[in-house]
Amino acid sequence: MTVTEVLTEDRIVDGLQPIRAHVLAVQLFHLFDSGLYDTLQRRGAATAAELASAHALHLERLTAFLSYLRNEGILVEADRGFALTPKAIEVHRLRGWYTMFIGGYARTFLALAGAMQAGAAAAGRDGGKVGVGANEISMTDTIPLACRLGVQYGARRILDLGCGSGLYLIELCKALPDAQAWGVEPSRGGYEAAQRLVADRGLASRIRLSCTSAQAFVRSDVDYDADFAVVAFVLQEILGQDGEAAVMSFLDATFDRFPNLRLLALEVDYQVNNPRIMRHGLGAAFYNPYYLLHPFTDQRLESSSYWKALFVRCGLYTISTETIDPLTDSTGLVVGFVLTRKAPL
Ligand SMILES: C[S@@+](CC[C@H](N)C(=O)[O-])C[C@H]1O[C@@H](n2cnc3c(N)ncnc32)[C@H](O)[C@@H]1O
């Protein structure tokens, strides 16, 4: 007779931590995405009844949600109602990661087993939330890089292919007051978010937007003479969706259409089997789940050396290779290639 080992409470608590973290991540996303965070920030504190009335919510369910967040130390409850804790304010600074990983990809993670079956289609995602979240993350690293390069090159006609919610365009226009910009975004949710943001910032006269793919845009007959373009984390989409020949033909068409272009191509170096990177704090917290989702969503990450060789095969020159501020990411995995068709002088 075998004696069943007792599953003691401490082991149960330990084993439940991933579930606790999963539920908390999803509820933080809802707190931010529902607008409740913004209302609490604006008002300082509010009762469940006040929040239910302001957001047209079901009082009993909202109360359960707020109580849960209080018990996790995200909210505090006092006489005037619920208020944000310092922990909530700190985690809100990472809102973009929640928008992308939870709003954009939570459904993907839940669909992995089905999508792993031989012959299965890719798992779904919310493309709009992916674009919006990626842009919010980019505010911390690649948008400052794009602005620095745009200013250095004196850009006047900017193009962002796969622009998400348009934050690159907005920040580039702020940094370059004489510049015009054009954003291209195929997901309807991302495109509409960009339209709203551009209008809110009063930049509709300087920034135009198209809801289409990068490939279709560069082959269209739009009357626009771009001199500086960004294609940030989008070559990996074209590679996954349509293959290497499609990426090469897209780059050819881009430089045929805009021969004097400087193109900033940003990609994440694919280092999933590099233990030094994968044991790094950001390697485990961000890149491991980030690497996981790509093959499930028809995206293909590649190494920096793969991209460099591909650009050479396209007859392009990499005039500069850029990395982002190591204060925010010291892995060196985010790489920006500045490409031209003309040989550097
Ligand atoms: C990871 S997000 C990056 C967004 C933004 N470029 C950034 O760096 O924050 C990838 C974006 O590419 C868009 N996308 C996907 N396929 C595309 C294509 N064929 N042409 C242009 N954009 C595409 C997605 O909708 C999404 O907004």
The ligand as an SDF file (V2000), in Angstrom:
LIG
                    3D

 27 29  0  0  0  0  0  0  0  0999 V2000
    4.8020   44.9770  -32.0630 C   0  0  0  0  0  0  0  0  0  0  0  0
    3.7460   46.1330  -32.7880 S   0  0  0  0  0  0  0  0  0  0  0  0
    4.8610   47.5190  -32.9780 C   0  0  0  0  0  0  0  0  0  0  0  0
    4.1510   48.8370  -33.0370 C   0  0  0  0  0  0  0  0  0  0  0  0
    5.0960   50.0330  -33.1850 C   0  0  0  0  0  0  0  0  0  0  0  0
    5.8050   49.9830  -34.4420 N   0  0  0  0  0  0  0  0  0  0  0  0
    6.0540   50.1030  -32.0220 C   0  0  0  0  0  0  0  0  0  0  0  0
    7.2370   49.9010  -32.2030 O   0  0  0  0  0  0  0  0  0  0  0  0
    5.6060   50.3910  -30.8990 O   0  0  0  0  0  0  0  0  0  0  0  0
    3.6250   45.5630  -34.4360 C   0  0  0  0  0  0  0  0  0  0  0  0
    2.6910   46.4340  -35.2430 C   0  0  0  0  0  0  0  0  0  0  0  0
    2.7890   46.0680  -36.6170 O   0  0  0  0  0  0  0  0  0  0  0  0
    1.4970   46.0390  -37.1600 C   0  0  0  0  0  0  0  0  0  0  0  0
    1.5630   45.1790  -38.3560 N   0  0  0  0  0  0  0  0  0  0  0  0
    1.3540   43.8460  -38.4580 C   0  0  0  0  0  0  0  0  0  0  0  0
    1.5210   43.4540  -39.7300 N   0  0  0  0  0  0  0  0  0  0  0  0
    1.8480   44.5630  -40.4400 C   0  0  0  0  0  0  0  0  0  0  0  0
    2.1020   44.8130  -41.8370 C   0  0  0  0  0  0  0  0  0  0  0  0
    2.0800   43.8210  -42.7250 N   0  0  0  0  0  0  0  0  0  0  0  0
    2.3500   46.0910  -42.2050 N   0  0  0  0  0  0  0  0  0  0  0  0
    2.3960   47.0910  -41.2910 C   0  0  0  0  0  0  0  0  0  0  0  0
    2.1540   46.9040  -39.9760 N   0  0  0  0  0  0  0  0  0  0  0  0
    1.8860   45.6570  -39.5650 C   0  0  0  0  0  0  0  0  0  0  0  0
    0.6560   45.5150  -36.0290 C   0  0  0  0  0  0  0  0  0  0  0  0
   -0.7220   45.7770  -36.2370 O   0  0  0  0  0  0  0  0  0  0  0  0
    1.2420   46.2670  -34.8450 C   0  0  0  0  0  0  0  0  0  0  0  0
    0.6660   47.5390  -34.6940 O   0  0  0  0  0  0  0  0  0  0  0  0
  1  2  1  0
  2  3  1  0
  2 10  1  0
  3  4  1  0
  4  5  1  0
  5  6  1  0
  5  7  1  0
  7  8  2  0
  7  9  1  0
 10 11  1  0
 11 12  1  0
 11 26  1  0
 12 13  1  0
 13 14  1  0
 13 24  1  0
 14 15  1  0
 14 23  1  0
 15 16  2  0
 16 17  1  0
 17 18  1  0
 17 23  2  0
 18 19  1  0
 18 20  2  0
 20 21  1  0
 21 22  2  0
 22 23  1  0
 24 25  1  0
 24 26  1  0
 26 27  1  0
M  CHG  2   2   1   9  -1
M  END
$$$$
